[in-house]
Amino acid sequence: MISSKRIFYILFLIVVSILITACASEPENTSESNAEGDPAGEEGGDLVIAKVSDAVSLDPNGSNDIPSYDVQRNIFETLVKQDEEMELVPGLATEWENVEDNVWEFKLREGITFHDGSPFNAEVAKANIERIIDPDVGSSQSAMFEMITNIEVIDEYTIAIETEYPFAPLPAHLAHPVSGIVSLEVVEEDYEAMENGEAPGSVINSNPIGTGYFLFDEWKTGEYVRLVKNEDYWDGTALLDSVTFKVVSEDLTRIAELNTGDSHISTPLSPSDVAQVESTDGVSVNQQSSVSYAYIGFNMEKEPFDDQRVRQAVSMAVEKEQIIDGIYDGYGALANGPIPPDLQGHDENVKDLEYDVEKAKELLAEAGYEDGFSTTIWTNDDRERVDTATNVQAQLAEIGVDAEVEVLEWGAYLEKTANGEHDMFVLGWVTGTGDADYSVYPLFHSDSVGSPGNRTFTEDDELDNLIVEARQMTDENKRMDLYSQIQEKLVDIAPTININFQEYLMAVRDEVKGLSQLPTQYLQLKDVYIE
């Protein structure tokens, strides 16, 4: 039998331990507190993030989608980064300067090593940027750097990038996840595999080695990707032991897992589920303004959408407010073009095509479709996109257009729309660089047709010229005027139905601390811990 003194002593220890835990405060500087050891016990644990779609690729050049970049950004780092205000801040480069009109110089951090122990230096940075624009690699985002003509290694930690023409957004483009720096040894192995008939990125995709605060551990396709803490990270280790990106395609299942604690974060959160989450103890809603644009695109290479009047008619037959209020529950703002309001270049005075069913019918009759036509609307299994497609299907019936909704798996959806197999499609675009050039060049320039982003197959010489002139313009006022002209031109061409500039919603368990999200939708996980 245990003595009363022994019982008292045990109870005393329990009370003291509870008080110590309760008094533990969040670290004021995560990197410093973690580097020195964290006596409060806020380190450790496996953060589980339930997401609607799996990553397509773990190679920064292998795809151009948020599910892939969400994972990659924790493994790889870029020369330049963005903060919560979309301001450019040092990454693997400490400073950069436009030393000549068409030459940028970047000073790189010293003493950085990759997960495989190999060093980061100017030669590595040069090889990675050259890989993006290598036609043999075929990066979907190579057009972001098509202006680069030469990369020179000045010394071990300095590179100079020469461009064909002055290009002010170059540092912003180097903040995009496609610019994630991969170990040179792995890059060279990947090239060797290509010579042996393997697909570009096959080695990197199976063995992604970067300098980031998490290391790749395991990818079970269609189920999860697991990352573990990089104990040797150069800027203080992450607080978590691991992060698991778990594929849970059903919205209600993601919320159920959140309630049981099987997942800590559910993203994205459907607006229609916000009230349920807010009424649940221990879970809250995180809301973030964005640089994201939601739209419905037409395949301009296919009849009848090769006719401008048809595109305009279909756009005018859709009441966008119905979608924003009924599907997005009022979250987000009505879009008048692809450039989000928080970016320089957005013109709020540009007037989009107005909702006018009678005018839409007149335009269809002029184009020879007085009795309407049949078409398809493609989407992936994102609930808002499916609901948007269904809503538009019903609205188009009023002008005699019979639209069938087809839901595709995410990877197949990207591949088939890149190949031009669709009629209409529902999608979104994130201006990941924070510069208006990336809002329009990938989506609407003829050089970007297909996987780079131009899934509407827009090819218009006047529009091309305006986009190129804007990306080359050094006078900021003239550059902004060009973007106004581009937005006006897009209203006329009507390659898309502009829906909204989104607000990001995600559900988070209360024990998750230190979490933040950028306007690009990317989660910041380094300072996260589970209380």
Sequence and secondary structure as in RCSB ss.txt:
>XXXX:A:sequence
MISSKRIFYILFLIVVSILITACASEPENTSESNAEGDPAGEEGGDLVIAKVSDAVSLDPNGSNDIPSYDVQRNI
FETLVKQDEEMELVPGLATEWENVEDNVWEFKLREGITFHDGSPFNAEVAKANIERIIDPDVGSSQSAMFEMITN
IEVIDEYTIAIETEYPFAPLPAHLAHPVSGIVSLEVVEEDYEAMENGEAPGSVINSNPIGTGYFLFDEWKTGEYV
RLVKNEDYWDGTALLDSVTFKVVSEDLTRIAELNTGDSHISTPLSPSDVAQVESTDGVSVNQQSSVSYAYIGFNM
EKEPFDDQRVRQAVSMAVEKEQIIDGIYDGYGALANGPIPPDLQGHDENVKDLEYDVEKAKELLAEAGYEDGFST
TIWTNDDRERVDTATNVQAQLAEIGVDAEVEVLEWGAYLEKTANGEHDMFVLGWVTGTGDADYSVYPLFHSDSVG
SPGNRTFTEDDELDNLIVEARQMTDENKRMDLYSQIQEKLVDIAPTININFQEYLMAVRDEVKGLSQLPTQYLQL
KDVYIE
>XXXX:A:secstr
   HHHHHHHHHHHHHHHHHHHH    SSHHHHHHT  TT     EEEEEESS  S SSTTT   HHHHHHHHHH
   SEEE TTS EEESSEEEEEEEETTEEEEEE SS B TTS B  HHHHHHHHHHHT TTT  TTGGGGTTEEE
EEEEETTEEEEEESS  TTHHHHTTSGGG    HHHHHHHHHHHHTT  TTHHHHHS   SSSEEEEEEETTTEE
EEEE TT TT   SSSEEEEEE   HHHHHHHHHHTS SEEES  GGGHHHHHTSTTEEEEEEEEEEEEEEEE T
TSTTTTSHHHHHHHHHT  HHHHHHHTSTT SEE SSSS TTSTT  TT       HHHHHHHHHHTT TT EEE
EEEE S HHHHHHHHHHHHHHGGGTEEEEEEE  HHHHHHHHHTT  SEEEEEEE TTSSTHHHHHHHH GGGBT
TTSBTT    HHHHHHHHHHHH   HHHHHHHHHHHHHHHHHH  EEEEEEEEEEEEEETTEES EE TTS EE 
TT EE 
